[in-house]
């Protein structure tokens, strides 16, 4: 596999406990090799006609692009938000040993 075969998917959750629960599920199912939980984020957005600001936790999910459909389905099924954020960001370069590990942990 080359770097272009991988993605970093981004999602947000309301608190670290929710983030840990989702990441653990995704790792257990081998949908991601790693989920990095970044607490302390603040999101400002419009929802149902009102501008809101909420504390959130950003989660970075590392996986091969081939796992995207299964990852998307799992996040949709288990994410607590009505409309969860889930974005796939392409990997353009990466340490080969790390990408090999991501591949082995998600197969």
Biopython code that builds the backbone (N, CA, C, O; Angstrom):
import numpy as np
from Bio.PDB.StructureBuilder import StructureBuilder

atoms = [
    (1, "UNK", "N", (0.845, -1.182, 0.000)),
    (1, "UNK", "CA", (0.000, 0.000, 0.000)),
    (1, "UNK", "C", (0.892, 1.247, 0.000)),
    (1, "UNK", "O", (1.998, 1.238, 0.540)),
    (2, "UNK", "N", (0.396, 2.292, -0.604)),
    (2, "UNK", "CA", (1.103, 3.562, -0.597)),
    (2, "UNK", "C", (0.360, 4.545, 0.301)),
    (2, "UNK", "O", (-0.766, 4.273, 0.718)),
    (3, "UNK", "N", (0.971, 5.666, 0.599)),
    (3, "UNK", "CA", (0.357, 6.663, 1.485)),
    (3, "UNK", "C", (-1.024, 7.058, 0.999)),
    (3, "UNK", "O", (-1.918, 7.290, 1.813)),
    (4, "UNK", "N", (-1.219, 7.139, -0.316)),
    (4, "UNK", "CA", (-2.515, 7.528, -0.869)),
    (4, "UNK", "C", (-3.633, 6.546, -0.601)),
    (4, "UNK", "O", (-4.796, 6.848, -0.869)),
    (5, "UNK", "N", (-3.304, 5.369, -0.072)),
    (5, "UNK", "CA", (-4.312, 4.358, 0.261)),
    (5, "UNK", "C", (-4.872, 4.529, 1.670)),
    (5, "UNK", "O", (-5.687, 3.721, 2.115)),
    (6, "UNK", "N", (-4.435, 5.588, 2.381)),
    (6, "UNK", "CA", (-4.830, 5.795, 3.766)),
    (6, "UNK", "C", (-5.564, 7.118, 3.929)),
    (6, "UNK", "O", (-5.425, 8.035, 3.119)),
    (7, "UNK", "N", (-6.351, 7.190, 5.001)),
    (7, "UNK", "CA", (-7.038, 8.426, 5.371)),
    (7, "UNK", "C", (-6.867, 8.675, 6.860)),
    (7, "UNK", "O", (-6.585, 7.764, 7.638)),
    (8, "UNK", "N", (-7.045, 9.920, 7.226)),
    (8, "UNK", "CA", (-7.267, 10.303, 8.614)),
    (8, "UNK", "C", (-8.691, 10.826, 8.636)),
    (8, "UNK", "O", (-8.995, 11.841, 8.009)),
    (9, "UNK", "N", (-9.553, 10.144, 9.350)),
    (9, "UNK", "CA", (-10.942, 10.579, 9.458)),
    (9, "UNK", "C", (-11.073, 11.419, 10.727)),
    (9, "UNK", "O", (-10.438, 11.135, 11.743)),
    (10, "UNK", "N", (-11.891, 12.435, 10.652)),
    (10, "UNK", "CA", (-12.068, 13.389, 11.738)),
    (10, "UNK", "C", (-13.516, 13.347, 12.193)),
    (10, "UNK", "O", (-14.440, 13.386, 11.381)),
    (11, "UNK", "N", (-13.695, 13.268, 13.503)),
    (11, "UNK", "CA", (-15.029, 13.386, 14.076)),
    (11, "UNK", "C", (-14.919, 14.180, 15.380)),
    (11, "UNK", "O", (-13.823, 14.388, 15.901)),
    (12, "UNK", "N", (-16.055, 14.614, 15.892)),
    (12, "UNK", "CA", (-16.093, 15.307, 17.170)),
    (12, "UNK", "C", (-17.152, 14.665, 18.050)),
    (12, "UNK", "O", (-18.156, 14.143, 17.565)),
    (13, "UNK", "N", (-16.907, 14.715, 19.355)),
    (13, "UNK", "CA", (-17.856, 14.197, 20.334)),
    (13, "UNK", "C", (-17.966, 15.173, 21.482)),
    (13, "UNK", "O", (-17.148, 16.084, 21.611)),
    (14, "UNK", "N", (-18.971, 14.986, 22.314)),
    (14, "UNK", "CA", (-19.266, 15.931, 23.373)),
    (14, "UNK", "C", (-18.363, 15.875, 24.573)),
    (14, "UNK", "O", (-18.228, 16.875, 25.277)),
    (15, "UNK", "N", (-17.730, 14.729, 24.840)),
    (15, "UNK", "CA", (-16.842, 14.632, 25.997)),
    (15, "UNK", "C", (-15.855, 13.483, 25.821)),
    (15, "UNK", "O", (-16.060, 12.615, 24.973)),
    (16, "UNK", "N", (-14.786, 13.470, 26.615)),
    (16, "UNK", "CA", (-13.761, 12.432, 26.469)),
    (16, "UNK", "C", (-14.290, 11.010, 26.662)),
    (16, "UNK", "O", (-13.808, 10.087, 26.005)),
    (17, "UNK", "N", (-15.249, 10.817, 27.530)),
    (17, "UNK", "CA", (-15.786, 9.466, 27.744)),
    (17, "UNK", "C", (-16.470, 8.948, 26.481)),
    (17, "UNK", "O", (-16.273, 7.794, 26.101)),
    (18, "UNK", "N", (-17.265, 9.783, 25.832)),
    (18, "UNK", "CA", (-17.898, 9.385, 24.567)),
    (18, "UNK", "C", (-16.837, 9.068, 23.520)),
    (18, "UNK", "O", (-16.956, 8.096, 22.775)),
    (19, "UNK", "N", (-15.802, 9.895, 23.470)),
    (19, "UNK", "CA", (-14.733, 9.692, 22.493)),
    (19, "UNK", "C", (-14.021, 8.364, 22.737)),
    (19, "UNK", "O", (-13.789, 7.600, 21.801)),
    (20, "UNK", "N", (-13.676, 8.092, 23.988)),
    (20, "UNK", "CA", (-12.993, 6.829, 24.313)),
    (20, "UNK", "C", (-13.853, 5.631, 23.953)),
    (20, "UNK", "O", (-13.360, 4.642, 23.413)),
    (21, "UNK", "N", (-15.134, 5.723, 24.253)),
    (21, "UNK", "CA", (-16.043, 4.610, 23.957)),
    (21, "UNK", "C", (-16.105, 4.336, 22.454)),
    (21, "UNK", "O", (-16.032, 3.183, 22.030)),
    (22, "UNK", "N", (-16.236, 5.376, 21.660)),
    (22, "UNK", "CA", (-16.306, 5.185, 20.209)),
    (22, "UNK", "C", (-14.979, 4.670, 19.663)),
    (22, "UNK", "O", (-14.963, 3.738, 18.860)),
    (23, "UNK", "N", (-13.873, 5.263, 20.086)),
    (23, "UNK", "CA", (-12.562, 4.823, 19.599)),
    (23, "UNK", "C", (-12.311, 3.372, 19.980)),
    (23, "UNK", "O", (-11.832, 2.597, 19.152)),
    (24, "UNK", "N", (-12.621, 2.989, 21.201)),
    (24, "UNK", "CA", (-12.417, 1.594, 21.623)),
    (24, "UNK", "C", (-13.216, 0.632, 20.746)),
    (24, "UNK", "O", (-12.706, -0.413, 20.341)),
    (25, "UNK", "N", (-14.446, 0.977, 20.458)),
    (25, "UNK", "CA", (-15.298, 0.138, 19.601)),
    (25, "UNK", "C", (-14.679, -0.007, 18.206)),
    (25, "UNK", "O", (-14.630, -1.106, 17.652)),
    (26, "UNK", "N", (-14.212, 1.103, 17.650)),
    (26, "UNK", "CA", (-13.649, 1.087, 16.296)),
    (26, "UNK", "C", (-12.340, 0.313, 16.232)),
    (26, "UNK", "O", (-12.079, -0.384, 15.252)),
    (27, "UNK", "N", (-11.509, 0.431, 17.277)),
    (27, "UNK", "CA", (-10.268, -0.355, 17.341)),
    (27, "UNK", "C", (-10.601, -1.835, 17.507)),
    (27, "UNK", "O", (-10.018, -2.681, 16.829)),
    (28, "UNK", "N", (-11.527, -2.150, 18.396)),
    (28, "UNK", "CA", (-11.922, -3.544, 18.617)),
    (28, "UNK", "C", (-12.424, -4.199, 17.334)),
    (28, "UNK", "O", (-12.178, -5.381, 17.096)),
    (29, "UNK", "N", (-13.132, -3.423, 16.508)),
    (29, "UNK", "CA", (-13.674, -3.940, 15.246)),
    (29, "UNK", "C", (-12.664, -3.876, 14.101)),
    (29, "UNK", "O", (-12.979, -4.241, 12.969)),
    (30, "UNK", "N", (-11.443, -3.407, 14.401)),
    (30, "UNK", "CA", (-10.373, -3.267, 13.414)),
    (30, "UNK", "C", (-10.749, -2.332, 12.260)),
    (30, "UNK", "O", (-10.269, -2.488, 11.137)),
    (31, "UNK", "N", (-11.601, -1.377, 12.554)),
    (31, "UNK", "CA", (-11.964, -0.378, 11.551)),
    (31, "UNK", "C", (-10.943, 0.755, 11.511)),
    (31, "UNK", "O", (-10.813, 1.446, 10.501)),
    (32, "UNK", "N", (-10.224, 0.941, 12.608)),
    (32, "UNK", "CA", (-9.137, 1.910, 12.685)),
    (32, "UNK", "C", (-7.969, 1.260, 13.405)),
    (32, "UNK", "O", (-8.151, 0.341, 14.205)),
    (33, "UNK", "N", (-6.769, 1.744, 13.114)),
    (33, "UNK", "CA", (-5.596, 1.279, 13.849)),
    (33, "UNK", "C", (-5.420, 2.085, 15.124)),
    (33, "UNK", "O", (-4.929, 1.578, 16.133)),
    (34, "UNK", "N", (-5.829, 3.352, 15.067)),
    (34, "UNK", "CA", (-5.596, 4.263, 16.185)),
    (34, "UNK", "C", (-6.603, 5.395, 16.129)),
    (34, "UNK", "O", (-6.960, 5.877, 15.054)),
    (35, "UNK", "N", (-7.053, 5.810, 17.298)),
    (35, "UNK", "CA", (-7.869, 7.010, 17.412)),
    (35, "UNK", "C", (-7.205, 7.943, 18.399)),
    (35, "UNK", "O", (-6.983, 7.573, 19.552)),
    (36, "UNK", "N", (-6.889, 9.136, 17.965)),
    (36, "UNK", "CA", (-6.248, 10.126, 18.827)),
    (36, "UNK", "C", (-7.314, 11.085, 19.328)),
    (36, "UNK", "O", (-7.996, 11.736, 18.537)),
    (37, "UNK", "N", (-7.454, 11.169, 20.638)),
    (37, "UNK", "CA", (-8.498, 11.971, 21.284)),
    (37, "UNK", "C", (-7.884, 13.295, 21.738)),
    (37, "UNK", "O", (-6.942, 13.325, 22.529)),
    (38, "UNK", "N", (-8.440, 14.382, 21.217)),
    (38, "UNK", "CA", (-7.923, 15.724, 21.490)),
    (38, "UNK", "C", (-8.995, 16.543, 22.205)),
    (38, "UNK", "O", (-9.821, 17.172, 21.544)),
    (39, "UNK", "N", (-9.001, 16.552, 23.532)),
    (39, "UNK", "CA", (-10.007, 17.327, 24.262)),
    (39, "UNK", "C", (-9.701, 18.827, 24.200)),
    (39, "UNK", "O", (-8.612, 19.237, 23.800)),
    (40, "UNK", "N", (-10.669, 19.619, 24.598)),
    (40, "UNK", "CA", (-10.447, 21.050, 24.722)),
    (40, "UNK", "C", (-10.844, 21.871, 23.516)),
    (40, "UNK", "O", (-10.535, 23.061, 23.459)),
    (41, "UNK", "N", (-11.518, 21.275, 22.553)),
    (41, "UNK", "CA", (-11.945, 22.021, 21.371)),
    (41, "UNK", "C", (-13.230, 22.783, 21.674)),
    (41, "UNK", "O", (-13.980, 22.422, 22.581)),
    (42, "UNK", "N", (-13.468, 23.822, 20.920)),
    (42, "UNK", "CA", (-14.728, 24.566, 20.981)),
    (42, "UNK", "C", (-15.232, 24.709, 19.561)),
    (42, "UNK", "O", (-14.489, 25.133, 18.677)),
    (43, "UNK", "N", (-16.481, 24.362, 19.334)),
    (43, "UNK", "CA", (-17.081, 24.479, 18.010)),
    (43, "UNK", "C", (-18.169, 25.537, 18.041)),
    (43, "UNK", "O", (-18.996, 25.578, 18.952)),
    (44, "UNK", "N", (-18.153, 26.382, 17.038)),
    (44, "UNK", "CA", (-19.194, 27.386, 16.843)),
    (44, "UNK", "C", (-19.887, 27.023, 15.543)),
    (44, "UNK", "O", (-19.236, 26.889, 14.507)),
    (45, "UNK", "N", (-21.206, 26.863, 15.588)),
    (45, "UNK", "CA", (-21.941, 26.382, 14.415)),
    (45, "UNK", "C", (-23.390, 26.837, 14.491)),
    (45, "UNK", "O", (-23.877, 27.255, 15.542)),
    (46, "UNK", "N", (-24.062, 26.746, 13.358)),
    (46, "UNK", "CA", (-25.486, 27.050, 13.301)),
    (46, "UNK", "C", (-26.250, 25.730, 13.305)),
    (46, "UNK", "O", (-25.968, 24.839, 12.503)),
    (47, "UNK", "N", (-27.209, 25.611, 14.204)),
    (47, "UNK", "CA", (-28.021, 24.400, 14.309)),
    (47, "UNK", "C", (-29.450, 24.823, 14.580)),
    (47, "UNK", "O", (-29.733, 25.537, 15.542)),
    (48, "UNK", "N", (-30.339, 24.375, 13.723)),
    (48, "UNK", "CA", (-31.766, 24.662, 13.847)),
    (48, "UNK", "C", (-32.019, 26.162, 13.999)),
    (48, "UNK", "O", (-32.807, 26.596, 14.839)),
    (49, "UNK", "N", (-31.326, 26.943, 13.159)),
    (49, "UNK", "CA", (-31.557, 28.369, 13.090)),
    (49, "UNK", "C", (-30.873, 29.217, 14.141)),
    (49, "UNK", "O", (-31.044, 30.435, 14.154)),
    (50, "UNK", "N", (-30.099, 28.600, 15.026)),
    (50, "UNK", "CA", (-29.419, 29.348, 16.086)),
    (50, "UNK", "C", (-27.918, 29.082, 16.035)),
    (50, "UNK", "O", (-27.481, 27.965, 15.761)),
    (51, "UNK", "N", (-27.139, 30.127, 16.303)),
    (51, "UNK", "CA", (-25.696, 29.953, 16.418)),
    (51, "UNK", "C", (-25.400, 29.453, 17.821)),
    (51, "UNK", "O", (-25.872, 30.007, 18.814)),
    (52, "UNK", "N", (-24.612, 28.397, 17.877)),
    (52, "UNK", "CA", (-24.292, 27.763, 19.161)),
    (52, "UNK", "C", (-22.786, 27.639, 19.312)),
    (52, "UNK", "O", (-22.044, 27.643, 18.329)),
    (53, "UNK", "N", (-22.351, 27.532, 20.546)),
    (53, "UNK", "CA", (-20.954, 27.238, 20.840)),
    (53, "UNK", "C", (-20.924, 26.129, 21.885)),
    (53, "UNK", "O", (-21.569, 26.220, 22.930)),
    (54, "UNK", "N", (-20.168, 25.088, 21.582)),
    (54, "UNK", "CA", (-20.108, 23.919, 22.466)),
    (54, "UNK", "C", (-18.670, 23.465, 22.653)),
    (54, "UNK", "O", (-17.857, 23.557, 21.734)),
    (55, "UNK", "N", (-18.366, 22.981, 23.829)),
    (55, "UNK", "CA", (-17.094, 22.291, 24.062)),
    (55, "UNK", "C", (-17.192, 20.923, 23.395)),
    (55, "UNK", "O", (-18.217, 20.249, 23.491)),
    (56, "UNK", "N", (-16.128, 20.522, 22.724)),
    (56, "UNK", "CA", (-16.110, 19.225, 22.060)),
    (56, "UNK", "C", (-14.738, 18.583, 22.189)),
    (56, "UNK", "O", (-13.769, 19.208, 22.619)),
    (57, "UNK", "N", (-14.691, 17.331, 21.808)),
    (57, "UNK", "CA", (-13.462, 16.560, 21.748)),
    (57, "UNK", "C", (-13.269, 16.172, 20.284)),
    (57, "UNK", "O", (-14.158, 15.579, 19.672)),
    (58, "UNK", "N", (-12.118, 16.504, 19.730)),
    (58, "UNK", "CA", (-11.793, 16.124, 18.355)),
    (58, "UNK", "C", (-11.134, 14.751, 18.390)),
    (58, "UNK", "O", (-10.291, 14.478, 19.244)),
    (59, "UNK", "N", (-11.525, 13.893, 17.459)),
    (59, "UNK", "CA", (-10.940, 12.558, 17.378)),
    (59, "UNK", "C", (-10.418, 12.342, 15.956)),
    (59, "UNK", "O", (-11.138, 12.542, 14.978)),
    (60, "UNK", "N", (-9.159, 11.930, 15.865)),
    (60, "UNK", "CA", (-8.525, 11.607, 14.595)),
    (60, "UNK", "C", (-8.445, 10.092, 14.473)),
    (60, "UNK", "O", (-7.891, 9.426, 15.348)),
    (61, "UNK", "N", (-8.984, 9.555, 13.412)),
    (61, "UNK", "CA", (-9.079, 8.112, 13.206)),
    (61, "UNK", "C", (-8.201, 7.719, 12.022)),
    (61, "UNK", "O", (-8.417, 8.208, 10.913)),
    (62, "UNK", "N", (-7.216, 6.847, 12.234)),
    (62, "UNK", "CA", (-6.292, 6.461, 11.174)),
    (62, "UNK", "C", (-6.653, 5.077, 10.641)),
    (62, "UNK", "O", (-6.777, 4.112, 11.396)),
    (63, "UNK", "N", (-6.823, 5.005, 9.289)),
    (63, "UNK", "CA", (-7.279, 3.769, 8.680)),
    (63, "UNK", "C", (-6.998, 3.765, 7.179)),
    (63, "UNK", "O", (-6.778, 4.826, 6.594)),
    (64, "UNK", "N", (-7.000, 2.593, 6.547)),
    (64, "UNK", "CA", (-6.930, 2.556, 5.092)),
    (64, "UNK", "C", (-8.252, 3.047, 4.480)),
    (64, "UNK", "O", (-9.320, 2.863, 5.063)),
    (65, "UNK", "N", (-8.166, 3.663, 3.319)),
    (65, "UNK", "CA", (-9.363, 4.118, 2.615)),
    (65, "UNK", "C", (-10.326, 2.955, 2.362)),
    (65, "UNK", "O", (-11.541, 3.151, 2.316)),
    (66, "UNK", "N", (-9.786, 1.756, 2.201)),
    (66, "UNK", "CA", (-10.625, 0.577, 1.957)),
    (66, "UNK", "C", (-11.582, 0.291, 3.117)),
    (66, "UNK", "O", (-12.580, -0.405, 2.929)),
    (67, "UNK", "N", (-11.297, 0.812, 4.305)),
    (67, "UNK", "CA", (-12.164, 0.595, 5.473)),
    (67, "UNK", "C", (-13.199, 1.710, 5.634)),
    (67, "UNK", "O", (-14.001, 1.665, 6.566)),
    (68, "UNK", "N", (-13.198, 2.717, 4.737)),
    (68, "UNK", "CA", (-14.062, 3.894, 4.875)),
    (68, "UNK", "C", (-15.539, 3.531, 5.011)),
    (68, "UNK", "O", (-16.200, 4.007, 5.935)),
    (69, "UNK", "N", (-16.067, 2.708, 4.122)),
    (69, "UNK", "CA", (-17.502, 2.403, 4.166)),
    (69, "UNK", "C", (-17.903, 1.753, 5.484)),
    (69, "UNK", "O", (-18.936, 2.097, 6.058)),
    (70, "UNK", "N", (-17.097, 0.819, 5.963)),
    (70, "UNK", "CA", (-17.396, 0.159, 7.240)),
    (70, "UNK", "C", (-17.241, 1.129, 8.400)),
    (70, "UNK", "O", (-18.034, 1.105, 9.341)),
    (71, "UNK", "N", (-16.220, 1.987, 8.339)),
    (71, "UNK", "CA", (-16.024, 2.991, 9.382)),
    (71, "UNK", "C", (-17.199, 3.958, 9.421)),
    (71, "UNK", "O", (-17.723, 4.266, 10.491)),
    (72, "UNK", "N", (-17.605, 4.430, 8.262)),
    (72, "UNK", "CA", (-18.735, 5.362, 8.176)),
    (72, "UNK", "C", (-20.002, 4.738, 8.758)),
    (72, "UNK", "O", (-20.727, 5.391, 9.508)),
    (73, "UNK", "N", (-20.266, 3.496, 8.422)),
    (73, "UNK", "CA", (-21.455, 2.812, 8.939)),
    (73, "UNK", "C", (-21.394, 2.675, 10.458)),
    (73, "UNK", "O", (-22.397, 2.881, 11.141)),
    (74, "UNK", "N", (-20.226, 2.329, 10.984)),
    (74, "UNK", "CA", (-20.083, 2.165, 12.439)),
    (74, "UNK", "C", (-20.244, 3.499, 13.161)),
    (74, "UNK", "O", (-20.883, 3.559, 14.212)),
    (75, "UNK", "N", (-19.676, 4.562, 12.613)),
    (75, "UNK", "CA", (-19.825, 5.870, 13.249)),
    (75, "UNK", "C", (-21.287, 6.298, 13.207)),
    (75, "UNK", "O", (-21.814, 6.783, 14.208)),
    (76, "UNK", "N", (-21.940, 6.128, 12.080)),
    (76, "UNK", "CA", (-23.365, 6.481, 11.992)),
    (76, "UNK", "C", (-24.203, 5.685, 12.992)),
    (76, "UNK", "O", (-25.161, 6.213, 13.557)),
    (77, "UNK", "N", (-23.851, 4.427, 13.213)),
    (77, "UNK", "CA", (-24.624, 3.567, 14.115)),
    (77, "UNK", "C", (-24.374, 3.877, 15.588)),
    (77, "UNK", "O", (-25.271, 3.698, 16.411)),
    (78, "UNK", "N", (-23.168, 4.340, 15.935)),
    (78, "UNK", "CA", (-22.799, 4.436, 17.350)),
    (78, "UNK", "C", (-22.476, 5.842, 17.841)),
    (78, "UNK", "O", (-22.233, 6.033, 19.033)),
    (79, "UNK", "N", (-22.469, 6.806, 16.971)),
    (79, "UNK", "CA", (-22.167, 8.185, 17.379)),
    (79, "UNK", "C", (-23.398, 8.779, 18.048)),
    (79, "UNK", "O", (-24.508, 8.598, 17.548)),
    (80, "UNK", "N", (-23.234, 9.480, 19.163)),
    (80, "UNK", "CA", (-24.394, 10.011, 19.879)),
    (80, "UNK", "C", (-25.054, 11.234, 19.228)),
    (80, "UNK", "O", (-26.182, 11.578, 19.584)),
    (81, "UNK", "N", (-24.382, 11.889, 18.293)),
    (81, "UNK", "CA", (-24.962, 13.082, 17.670)),
    (81, "UNK", "C", (-26.001, 12.716, 16.627)),
    (81, "UNK", "O", (-25.897, 11.679, 15.971)),
    (82, "UNK", "N", (-26.999, 13.568, 16.478)),
    (82, "UNK", "CA", (-28.016, 13.386, 15.439)),
    (82, "UNK", "C", (-27.376, 13.469, 14.058)),
    (82, "UNK", "O", (-27.707, 12.682, 13.171)),
    (83, "UNK", "N", (-26.472, 14.407, 13.875)),
    (83, "UNK", "CA", (-25.734, 14.569, 12.623)),
    (83, "UNK", "C", (-24.242, 14.607, 12.968)),
    (83, "UNK", "O", (-23.686, 15.685, 13.176)),
    (84, "UNK", "N", (-23.597, 13.455, 13.031)),
    (84, "UNK", "CA", (-22.187, 13.447, 13.411)),
    (84, "UNK", "C", (-21.293, 14.013, 12.310)),
    (84, "UNK", "O", (-21.531, 13.806, 11.120)),
    (85, "UNK", "N", (-20.268, 14.725, 12.737)),
    (85, "UNK", "CA", (-19.224, 15.143, 11.802)),
    (85, "UNK", "C", (-18.355, 13.935, 11.514)),
    (85, "UNK", "O", (-17.899, 13.261, 12.438)),
    (86, "UNK", "N", (-18.124, 13.657, 10.252)),
    (86, "UNK", "CA", (-17.185, 12.610, 9.861)),
    (86, "UNK", "C", (-16.615, 13.002, 8.506)),
    (86, "UNK", "O", (-17.318, 12.985, 7.495)),
    (87, "UNK", "N", (-15.350, 13.350, 8.497)),
    (87, "UNK", "CA", (-14.660, 13.779, 7.289)),
    (87, "UNK", "C", (-13.460, 12.882, 7.063)),
    (87, "UNK", "O", (-12.752, 12.545, 8.011)),
    (88, "UNK", "N", (-13.220, 12.489, 5.815)),
    (88, "UNK", "CA", (-12.047, 11.696, 5.466)),
    (88, "UNK", "C", (-11.030, 12.606, 4.794)),
    (88, "UNK", "O", (-11.307, 13.201, 3.752)),
    (89, "UNK", "N", (-9.861, 12.707, 5.395)),
    (89, "UNK", "CA", (-8.782, 13.530, 4.869)),
    (89, "UNK", "C", (-7.725, 12.614, 4.264)),
    (89, "UNK", "O", (-7.253, 11.697, 4.936)),
    (90, "UNK", "N", (-7.344, 12.844, 3.004)),
    (90, "UNK", "CA", (-6.374, 11.940, 2.375)),
    (90, "UNK", "C", (-4.984, 12.098, 2.977)),
    (90, "UNK", "O", (-4.567, 13.193, 3.356)),
    (91, "UNK", "N", (-4.291, 10.989, 3.053)),
    (91, "UNK", "CA", (-2.886, 10.994, 3.475)),
    (91, "UNK", "C", (-2.054, 11.087, 2.191)),
    (91, "UNK", "O", (-2.198, 10.260, 1.291)),
    (92, "UNK", "N", (-1.201, 12.079, 2.116)),
    (92, "UNK", "CA", (-0.376, 12.243, 0.914)),
    (92, "UNK", "C", (1.036, 11.700, 1.110)),
    (92, "UNK", "O", (1.734, 11.412, 0.138)),
    (93, "UNK", "N", (1.450, 11.562, 2.349)),
    (93, "UNK", "CA", (2.758, 10.987, 2.654)),
    (93, "UNK", "C", (2.718, 10.481, 4.088)),
    (93, "UNK", "O", (1.938, 10.961, 4.911)),
    (94, "UNK", "N", (3.571, 9.504, 4.372)),
    (94, "UNK", "CA", (3.629, 8.969, 5.726)),
    (94, "UNK", "C", (4.814, 8.045, 5.893)),
    (94, "UNK", "O", (5.346, 7.510, 4.921)),
    (95, "UNK", "N", (5.215, 7.867, 7.121)),
    (95, "UNK", "CA", (6.302, 6.948, 7.437)),
    (95, "UNK", "C", (5.849, 5.530, 7.071)),
    (95, "UNK", "O", (4.819, 5.059, 7.553)),
    (96, "UNK", "N", (6.614, 4.866, 6.231)),
    (96, "UNK", "CA", (6.215, 3.551, 5.714)),
    (96, "UNK", "C", (5.946, 2.541, 6.827)),
    (96, "UNK", "O", (4.982, 1.779, 6.755)),
    (97, "UNK", "N", (6.795, 2.533, 7.855)),
    (97, "UNK", "CA", (6.580, 1.587, 8.967)),
    (97, "UNK", "C", (5.264, 1.845, 9.665)),
    (97, "UNK", "O", (4.582, 0.902, 10.066)),
    (98, "UNK", "N", (4.890, 3.122, 9.821)),
    (98, "UNK", "CA", (3.615, 3.459, 10.461)),
    (98, "UNK", "C", (2.443, 3.012, 9.585)),
    (98, "UNK", "O", (1.481, 2.425, 10.081)),
    (99, "UNK", "N", (2.526, 3.290, 8.300)),
    (99, "UNK", "CA", (1.444, 2.888, 7.400)),
    (99, "UNK", "C", (1.314, 1.366, 7.340)),
    (99, "UNK", "O", (0.203, 0.844, 7.248)),
    (100, "UNK", "N", (2.429, 0.658, 7.393)),
    (100, "UNK", "CA", (2.389, -0.810, 7.448)),
    (100, "UNK", "C", (1.661, -1.266, 8.706)),
    (100, "UNK", "O", (0.871, -2.210, 8.665)),
    (101, "UNK", "N", (1.928, -0.590, 9.832)),
    (101, "UNK", "CA", (1.255, -0.939, 11.082)),
    (101, "UNK", "C", (-0.237, -0.662, 10.988)),
    (101, "UNK", "O", (-1.042, -1.491, 11.414)),
    (102, "UNK", "N", (-0.626, 0.486, 10.439)),
    (102, "UNK", "CA", (-2.046, 0.799, 10.262)),
    (102, "UNK", "C", (-2.707, -0.284, 9.427)),
    (102, "UNK", "O", (-3.792, -0.761, 9.759)),
    (103, "UNK", "N", (-2.057, -0.664, 8.357)),
    (103, "UNK", "CA", (-2.605, -1.715, 7.493)),
    (103, "UNK", "C", (-2.768, -3.030, 8.240)),
    (103, "UNK", "O", (-3.813, -3.672, 8.141)),
    (104, "UNK", "N", (-1.749, -3.434, 8.984)),
    (104, "UNK", "CA", (-1.828, -4.724, 9.684)),
    (104, "UNK", "C", (-2.872, -4.724, 10.788)),
    (104, "UNK", "O", (-3.485, -5.759, 11.048)),
    (105, "UNK", "N", (-3.092, -3.587, 11.445)),
    (105, "UNK", "CA", (-4.054, -3.522, 12.541)),
    (105, "UNK", "C", (-5.512, -3.414, 12.076)),
    (105, "UNK", "O", (-6.436, -3.553, 12.876)),
    (106, "UNK", "N", (-5.703, -3.169, 10.805)),
    (106, "UNK", "CA", (-7.072, -3.014, 10.289)),
    (106, "UNK", "C", (-7.437, -4.118, 9.308)),
    (106, "UNK", "O", (-8.447, -4.020, 8.611)),
    (107, "UNK", "N", (-6.627, -5.165, 9.249)),
    (107, "UNK", "CA", (-6.958, -6.265, 8.342)),
    (107, "UNK", "C", (-7.399, -7.489, 9.104)),
    (107, "UNK", "O", (-7.717, -8.512, 8.498)),
]
sb = StructureBuilder()
sb.init_structure("model")
sb.init_model(0)
sb.init_chain("A")
sb.init_seg("    ")
for serial, (resi, resn, name, xyz) in enumerate(atoms, 1):
    if name == "N":
        sb.init_residue(resn, " ", resi, " ")
    sb.init_atom(name, np.array(xyz, "f"), 0.0, 1.0, " ", f" {name:<3s}", serial, name[0])
structure = sb.get_structure()
